[in-house]
Amino acid sequence: MEAMSAYASLVTPANGIAALLTLLPYLAAAFFPELVIARVQALPHAIKLLSPALLCVPYILVAIPAGDFHWQACTLYAAFPVCMAVLLWQAAQLDSAARGNWRDFLLLIILGLSVDLRWFESAWPAHLAIFNKILLLDAGIYGFVLVRRLDGIGFDLRLRIPDLAIGLRETAFYTPIALFLGLGLGFLHLHRTWPGVLPIAGAWLFTFFFIAVPEELFFRGWLQNLLERRIGRTPSLLLTAALFGLAHFNKRAAHFNWRYVLLAAIAGLFYGRAWRRNRRVGASAVTHATVDALWSLWLR
């Protein structure tokens, strides 16, 4: 009862507006990419590079009413997206062939570590750290998709039939391997329950939008995409999958969780295959969301 009361206290007008402002850049770029790109490209150059400073507004709306405002965090959420936009604009000028500039990889390292190691989450009130992940995602989308204009990302969530078919096919390929290894290593535990259609659909949709798409955009749309231009198709798939696995080293454990790393790395191979088939983040996100939903509902 106390937990429900604590979560209910988070539903405030300020938090609702902050959530809308946080989700708007992500969903607009995902469902109206041509319109968003055209609008951003039409901005004067200085405004285009300074606009992402507005990503500090959701933090202000959430933190001040909660009595948990920190100037350093506010400055971070204003300055870091601008720095990203400037560096990626420079990368676009210096690397017109988009083979990958040091600025691309530096920013990916900072983004990846900040999310995986939760560098900035302490700035948020309790239970609201998810804002951090989505705001950093917004900064990445603005920089890589709208300013850098990196091609071949495939960030378009208007799913097509091939996206679903490829995504579910790769899920079918990975599932027997995951069951064999996961049950054998004691990482997976079968639960014979039926939560109902609505909870299953809700779990899949939440996973798709808040876990699968952000991770697939980062690892496949940005990282694998850039690595492929540098080291080739198969090496980039293998390296990105290995890094994806290592990103799970601290999940569900206080120590290095090698079982999770192993299964996540193998899953990354199939996520990468799904993305590179038509270079569509939606396809790999379908695989990722389906695998995670199956795990959370019946195998956790």
Secondary structure, DSSP 8 states (H G I E B T S, - for coil): -HHHHHHHTT--HHHHHHHHHHHHHHHHHHH-HHHHHHHHHTS-HHHHHHGGGGGGHHHHHHHTTTT---HHHHHHHHHHHHHHHHHHHHHHHH-TT-S--HHHHHHHHHHHHHHHTTSSGGGS-TT-THHHHHHHHHHHIIIIIIIS--TT-----S--HHHHHHHHHHHHHHHHHHHHHHHHTT----------HHHHHHHHHHHIIIIIHHHHIIIIIIIIHHHHHHH-HHHHHHHHHHHHHHTTTTTTSSS--HHHHHHHHHHHHHHHHHHHHHT-HHHHHHHHHHHHHHIIIII-
